[in-house]
Amino acid sequence: MKAMILDAPGGLDRLRQVDRPDPGAPGPGMIRVRLHATSLNYHDYGVVTGRMPTEDGRIPMADGAGIVEAVGEGVRDFMAGDAVVSCFFPDWQEGPPRIGDFSRVPGDGIDGYACELVVGPATAFTRAPKGYSHAEAATITTAGLTAWRSLVVDGGLKAGDRVLVLGTGGVSIWALQIARMMGAQVAVTSSSDEKLERARSLGAAHMINYRTHPEWGKLVHDWAGGGVDHVIEVGGPGTLAQSIDAVRIGGHIGLIGVLTGFAGDVPTATLMSKQARLQGLIVGSRRMQMEFVRALDEATFRPVIDRSFALDELADAFRYQESGDHFGKIAVTF
């Protein structure tokens, strides 16, 4: 089978395509999946560029979508022909968070899904949403589930809430679409007026160019009439102060990303006066993903895929991600 591997110490020029042995028939509790798509996440970028070191020869990519070709003894959840997607934390089945590292995350601590075939535990997959293409399904397992957990599972999103999403990347656009599906109003920030107009076409109610308005937190606070209920915070230390300004008293900030760095000052007095909940999170459990898929089965929208690449173009896909020109998700299909 064809697979992309990463030679240590990492770097886009160290991604290469190889032929790997067929993984064979599934054993008890396992399934064999013919993979057809993956999608790019900031975590994957950290791995392939060497910022998050992994083993030499690692198959990257945390997201995988495809078709079950065979099931092992004892598997009851799937049968041959089912469309499935992977789980970011294959060992976190349900309940509160129990994992604080990436040692068992596909594409990082273990081999991922930039390959044509995989045999793994049935519990490391869920079924894909009905009618989704493989590329669309591959976007739910990291970015989509992160947005779902922050807004719905942790945030208790309800109709009429006000939500702020930062930027127009994969998690943020998923959050915009989920919030609209749930009847919430959404504000979006971006440095691109063109991207803000695209966000408007997806249902965003308030658009702010953060380069034109660097104190955007107050603008969002005033738009929401006293602050938003939820913030999807993907920037980290460079944007957190503005997000705290934007949130309402008693609101919820989901700290999801570190695009502006790994450490920095936090305006603790303002956060305390807001009595807001600042919660760090990394994706979610298999149970959360199953519930997310059930919701998507009833939804009328589809995930936004900016562009798709072939498997042997994986490095080019990451270079496109580096450019920051994308809106929504970037997929790789094979």
Secondary structure, 3 states (H helix, E strand, C coil): CEEEEECCCCCHHHEEEEECCCCCCCCCCEEEEEEEEEECCHHHHHHHCCCCCCCCCECCCCCCEEEEEEECCCCCCCCCCCEEEECCCCCCCCCCCCCCCCCCCECCCECCCCECEEEEEHHHEEECCCCCCHHHHHCHHHHHHHHHHHHHHHCCCCCCCEEEEECCCHHHHHHHHHHHHCCCEEEEEECCHHHHHHHHHCCCCEEEECCCCCCHHHHHHHHCCCCEEEEEECCCCCCHHHHHHHEEEEEEEEECCCCCCCCCCCCHHHHHHHCCEEEECCCCCHHHHHHHHHHHHHCCCCCCEEEEEEHHHHHHHHHHHHHCCCCCEEEEEC
